[in-house]
């Protein structure tokens, strides 16, 4: 449900051109380095959203997305 909530706010920000909350650069780097597979997935989603909807996904928004992807992936692995 947290992921769905994030997506709802993400869509609202895209439709209203509101920037996401700013994130510390060192935290962004940590997330990118630690969760490489989820980051790669996030980049694919970012490119798809640009291509399909002409949405600009900021680096901060990408990192929030990666955090959710990683959490969902870990929960799925734990339940299987």
N, C-alpha and C positions, 0 to 999 in steps of 0.2 A: 504493500500500500504506500510505502514511502516513495518508491520509484514512480508510481502513478501520480502521486502528489507532485513530485519533482517535474514530471512531464507536463502536467497541467500548468504549473507556473512557468515552465520553459516556453510553452506555446503562447501563453499570455504575454510574456516578455518579447517574444518574436513578433507577435501581432501589434504590440504597442511600442516597439523599439526601445524597451527599457533595458539598460545594462544589468547583468547579474551582479551579485555581491562580489566585491574584489577579493582576491585570494593572494596570499603571500607567495612571491616567486619561488622561494625555497621549498614551500609545500608543493607547489606545482611540479617542480623538478623531482621531488621525492615520490610523488604519486606516479609520474611518468616512468621513473626508473624501477620502482617496486612492482608496478602492475602493468608490465609491458604488453601482455596479451589483451588485457582490458582496454589499454590505451590504444592499441592497434584497432580494436573493434570500434572504439569511440571515433577514431579518425575515419573509418569507413562510414559510420553513421553521419558524421559531420559532412563528408563529401556528398552523400546521398541527399541530405537535407538541402544542401546548396544546389545540387543539380535539379532536384524535383520541385523544391518550393522557393528557391532563391533566398534561403535563410542563411544569415551569417552567424555561425556559431563561434563565439569568442573562446579564447584559450581557457578562461575561467570557467565558462559553461561546459567546455569539453572535460575539464578536470572533475567537475561535479558529476557529469555523466559517467565518467570512468569509475568514480567511487561507487556509484550505484551498480554498474555492470559487475564490478569486482565483488560486491556484497552479494548480489543475486547468484553469481557463479559459485561462490563459496557455499552459500546455503544449499544450492542444488547439489553440489558435490557431497555435502554432508548428509543429505537426505537420500542419496542413492548408494 
